[in-house]
Amino acid sequence: MYIKRSCLIILILFLTVCFITPITNVEATVDQNSKKLEMENEELKQRIKKLEPPVPVNIQDPPWGELSFPSKIKPISEVIHNGTKIPFDLIVDKPEYERPAYNEQWHSTIGRWSYVPNRIHFALHRLFTNYDIGLSGWYDFEHNMGITIPMFQNEKALDMYIVTFQTQVTSVYTIGNQVVVVGTPQRNGVQVITITTKDLKPFNKKENLLIQLATKDEHEIDYSLISYIQPDFWAKQKEK
């Protein structure tokens, strides 16, 4: 009788384990899948944040706080005919370059350069300007345009880097806070030139510079605004 009762107890325990174990496994699997879905949903939310504004909104180009124009602006014709012609160095020249509709580094899984208003801004323009004074900013500058630019960091005279898409640069002129880059429009191609800020004589050094890309017939193709930085920038950095 005792043996029968023991066998019955063992059988009940065995059946209980056999019944409970699958339920436990199912619950564990469901819990793992739930956590996986939560992680995927959170990742997608973060990717969406990197793609677009949180709510529908109108955004003017450029999609960040635009720099103000200099107070004194001359017609392009006056800058070309009465301004100072300044030298430039051509450091990138790819006449067959075709601007891509999309680059892999702009994907939302990377995120740093995927914000749609920024992507539209860069697609709209042919002219971009920058100084080689910040590695992080330079890194973004290159990746937003999708091209690599050699950085020389002229310590004797601060360089301004001017990128022109689909335009062959022929000459550069300046008056006051304006720089006019004259070129011939092309179907393809990219060029990068440098000018030194020591060749610029702004009317007001506290105001920004207006850089204009224009045809030989004095028609504006595009423009860029950039702050004026003194040519002794690198010398002051060494002193610090």
N, C-alpha and C positions, 0 to 999 in steps of 0.2 A: 504493500500500500504506500509506503514511504517512497519507494522507488518510482512508482507511478506518479505520485504527487510531485516529486523532484523533476521528473521528465516533463510533466505538464508545465511546471514553472519555467523550465529551460526553453520549452517550445514557445511559451508566451513571450519570454524575453527575446528570443530569436526573431519572432514575427514582429515584435515591436521595433527592434533595431532595423529590420528589413523595411519596415514601413516608414520609420522616421528618417532614415538616412537619405532616401531619394528626395523627401520634402526639404530636408536641410540643404542638399545639393542644389535643388531648384531655387530655394530662397537665396543662396549664395550667388548663384548665377544671375538671378534677377537683380540682386543688389549691385553686382559688378557691372551689369549692363546699364543700370540706372546711373551709376557714377560715371561710366564712360560717356553716356548721353549728356550728362550735366557738363562734363569737361568739354565735349564737342560743341555744345550750345554756347558755353562761355567763350570758347575760342572763336566761334563764328561771330558772336557779339563784338568781341574785340576787333576782329577783322573789319566788320561793318563800320566801327568807329574810325578806322584808319582809311576808309573809303569815302565817306560822305558826312555832311553835318548831321547832328542828331535829329533835326527837324527840317521840313522843307523851307528853304530860304533863298532869296536872290543874293548873289554875290557878284560884285563888280570885279573886273580884272584890273590889277592882279588880286589874288585872293588873300592878301594880307594888307596891313596898313601901308598904303602907298606913300612914298616920299613926296614932299612938296616940290613943285617946279621952282627954279630960280626966278627971282623977281624981274630980272632983265633978260628978255629973250629976243634975239635978232632973227630975221628971216634967214632961211638956209642960204639963199643967194648972197646975202650980205656976208655971212660967215665964210663962204667959199671965195668971194671976190675981194673982200676987205680984211679977212682974218689972216691968221698966221698958219702957214703950212708946216706941219710938224712931222718928224720922222716916225716910222713905226717898224717893228720887226714882225715878220711873218713866221710864226712858230709851228703852226699846223696848217697844212694845205691838202685837202682831200677833194678834188674836183668831182670825183665819181660817187661821193658819199650820198646815200639815200636815207633820209630821215625815217626811222622805223615808226610804224603806228603804235607799236608796243614793245617794251623790253622786259625781259624776265625779272629784273630787279624791281620793277614797278608792281609786282604781284602783291596781293594783300597778305600773303603768308610771310613776306618780309616786312611790309608795313611802313617802312621809313619814307618811302617815296611813292606810296600808292594813293594818296589823297586825291580824289578826282578833280576838285577845283585847281589844285596845283598842276595836275597833268594837262588840264585844258589850257591853263595859262602858258605852259611851256610849248604846247602845240600851236598856240596862236601866234607866237612871236618868232622873229628871225634874228633878233639882236639881244645879246646878254652880256653883262659886264660884271667884273669882280676884281678884288685885290687878293693877293696871295698872303693874307695876314692872319688867317685862321684855318687850321687843318680840318676841323669839323665842318665849318661852313664850306670849305673848298670841296670836301668829300661829298657833301650834298649837291653842290654846284655841278660837279661832274656827273653824278648819278641821275640827277634830275634831267640833264640834257642827253645822257646816254653816250657820252664821249669821254675819252681820256685826254687830259691836257698836261703837258710838261710844266712843272713849276720851277722857276729859276731863282726867285727871291733875290732880286737885285738889291744888294745892301747899300749901294751908293745912291740909288734913285728909285723910289717906289714905283713899281710897274702896275699899270691897269691892264687887265686882260679883257679883250673884246672879242666875243664869239659872234660870227656872222654865218647864218645858214643861207644857202642858195644865193650867195652874193660874192662876187670876186672883188675884193677891196683894191682900189687904185690909189687913193690919197686920203689924208686926214687933215682937217683944218680946225682951228679953234679961235673963239673970241669969248672973253670973259668966262662965264660958267657954262659955255657950250662947246661941244666937240661934235663935228660933223664928219662922219666916216662915209666917203664917197665910194661907190662900187657899181658893178654891172650885175643886174639880176641874172641868176642862172636857174635852170630847172632842178639841178642837184648841187651837191657840194657843201663843204663846211670849211671855214678858215678861222684861225685864231691869231690875232695880232696883239702886240703889246705896245703901249705908249708909256712914257714916264711922266709922272705928275710934275716934275720940274719944268716941263715944257708948257704947262698950263698956267695962265695968269688970270685966275677968277676975279670978277668984280667984287665978290663977297665970299671970303673963304669959309664963312659959317653956313653958307647956303649950299644946296646940292648941285651936282653937275648934271646937265642934260646932254646925253649922248644920242645923236641922231644918225640913223643909217639912211643915206639918200642916193638917188641916181645922179648921173652926170648932168641930167636935165633939171636938177635941184628939186626933185620930188621926194618927199619923205616916204621911206618904206616901213620903218619901225623906229622906236625910240626906247631908251632906258634911262632911269634915274639912279644916280649913285652918289653917296656922300663924298665930299672932297676931303682927302687926307693928305697932310703935308708930306713932301718928298723926303724929309728927314725921319720918317717913321721908324725905320730900322736902326738908325743911329741912336734914337731915343730909347729904343728897346734894349740896346747894348748898355746904355748908361744905367738903366734900371737893374 
